[in-house]
């Protein structure tokens, strides 16, 4: 049986990993958007 504190820290690590994955995807989308804008305006 794992303690509540360990469980909470595991959940927090998973949550933080999900956030970093989401922000990474958002950065890729923003880069793509800027690239498309540059192509259109060029």
Secondary structure, DSSP 8 states (H G I E B T S, - for coil): ---HHHHHHHHHHHHHHHHHHHHHHHHHHHHHHHHHHHHHH-
